[in-house]
Amino acid sequence: MTGLVMVTKGYVCGGGSGGKGGAKGVKTCEEEQQNQISVLALLLAALRKSMVSCRVDRQDDVMPSTTVHHMEIGCPNNVRHVTHVTFDRFNGFWGLPVEFQVEIPSRVPSASASVFGVSAESMQCSFGSNGNSVPTILLLMQERLYSQGGLKAEGVFRINPENDQEEHVRDQLNKGIVPNNIDVHCLAGLIKAWFRELPSGVLDGLSPEKVLKCNTEEESVDLVKQLKPTEDALLDWAVGLMADVVEEEESNKMNARNIAMVFAPNMTRLWRHYFPRNCKNLMMC
């Protein structure tokens, strides 16, 4: 009797010889294969369950204990508040904390404590209607003079004010404020005073000898071109103001000669008492 042995992927099937015995042996081999597969499936299932159980156990290991200890954090101490502040001589401080802003003026018309008697370069400037940059305080006074009908006031720039409000108005102007209901003659007088009290007169940069030889409008225009940009802008603004006054001559009784006579002495500190006629000619051109 001969025995038959079959090896299939790690498991062995045994069977006998002969017809029925051979068929029975094959059937037995198939059953053993099915049993092996069933056992392998059970092993895989058991291995999978063990891995899941292991993973759950690890999560349980890292879970904190039921007792939670709360950590108390105190208030910070030794804290410094750093603020970057920029100082602008015309607009005060930029970036100043709100609690300090009330102590600093938000807008000042001049780098000094006064708008009178200081150079135009140290003052806050704005562009006028003619495109020139002039101190803002002049534009504010001009606007108020026009709005209160000052151009039609008889004798404007010639009649001195009869009240004593000039000092009060000066104080307000130093803060960049033009008070309401100012006497127009007071306002006109302060405009002249602003020019008169400049450290250097608008026309002081011109040579007295050249001014003495200036007799025509064309010569006056050529001479004025020698002024520095700041003085040229101020003279242009003043001449524009006087031209507006002359346009209302029927009401204010101020012609070109009259306004030039009262304005010219305020435009120079050096030679106005030597050449009054030529000074007036420059103002009238």
Disulfide bonds with the S-S distance in Angstrom:
Cys13-Cys29 2.23
